Amino acid sequence: SSPYYRSFDTDFCDMAQAKMYPIDLTSKVFLLSLSLARAGYTDVGGNSKSQFCLTVERLEEAYHNATNEGKTVKAILICNPVNPLGCYLTQDDIIQYLNFANRYGLHIIFDEIYFLSAHQPGKKPVSILSLIKSFPDPKRVHMVWGLSKDFALSGLRVGIAWTLDRAVYNTFVKLAYYHSIPPPVQPTAGLFVWVNLQKFLQQKTLEAEANLWLNLLYNGVYVMPGYAFGCAERGWFRIVFSDHANIITVGMTRLEKALHTNGTKIPIIRRKPAINTTV
């Protein structure tokens, strides 16, 4: 709905080629409420239905207008709290939006980037994740949150994306490979081990280390050889273990098998491997 965070236009349109279809909301009654509040009337604040409120009726109207114009509507994007209005959605609001999305088979995305920045004592905001049991179509509900707003860390581009849709999750995993946390804020320990595999080298040479690495790769094990990190001593490898336990178990089984069949699958490399491998 409009007004809205205009960078959504960049986030959704530049790369994905999606089109935003904002629903313009009125401010007339909102301004009247503000005038009454300044005049001393107290019962005019809060999440009144008159204050730029996105109702299901407006959603229905916008959806049919868009489809009549030949547009294909795929999803609804909801900010909670609303940016720039600075107010939370009620539980009733959220459930109505969920039911509307389900009625038309739409995905619904909740951006809760400011969710912990609550300033009204005695009122507990409602997160979409607290209503999981109310989801009419769980796989079409998604949520994003980050550290930058609630913790006043604008330069720290770290956040989470929550979904029950396996296809969406797999896409996030692939994208995350190219959008990792910036180096200054990465963990400094605990994600990998430095392993000595010298006894499995046919010779203590750079070529033999590269050959062992390729043999492991051929057998379904991707680890990084020491020469990729500039290690002068041959036979050291880095093994990352930051994954699910069942995947680590499969990887270690493959590793053991590959080490005991080293040299039987691929020929010895006769050329010097590149030493500027990036990881």
HELIX and SHEET records of a PDB file:
HELIX    1   1 SER A    7  ASP A    9  1                                   3    
HELIX    2   2 THR A   10  ASP A   14  3                                   5    
HELIX    3   3 LYS A   28  ARG A   38  1                                  11    
HELIX    4   4 VAL A   56  ASN A   68  1                                  13    
HELIX    5   5 GLN A   91  ARG A  103  1                                  13    
HELIX    6   6 ILE A  128  SER A  134  5                                   7    
HELIX    7   7 PRO A  138  ARG A  140  5                                   3    
HELIX    8   8 ARG A  166  TYR A  178  1                                  13    
HELIX    9   9 PRO A  183  VAL A  185  5                                   3    
HELIX   10  10 GLN A  198  PHE A  200  5                                   3    
HELIX   11  11 LEU A  206  TYR A  218  1                                  13    
HELIX   12  12 GLY A  226  PHE A  229  5                                   4    
HELIX   13  13 ALA A  245  LEU A  259  1                                  15    
SHEET    1   A 4 ALA A  75  CYS A  79  0                                        
SHEET    2   A 4 HIS A 107  ASP A 111  1                                        
SHEET    3   A 4 VAL A 141  GLY A 146  1                                        
SHEET    4   A 4 GLY A 159  THR A 163 -1                                        
SHEET    1   B 3 PHE A 192  ASN A 196  0                                        
SHEET    2   B 3 TRP A 236  VAL A 240 -1                                        
SHEET    3   B 3 MET A 224  PRO A 225 -1                                        
END                                                                             
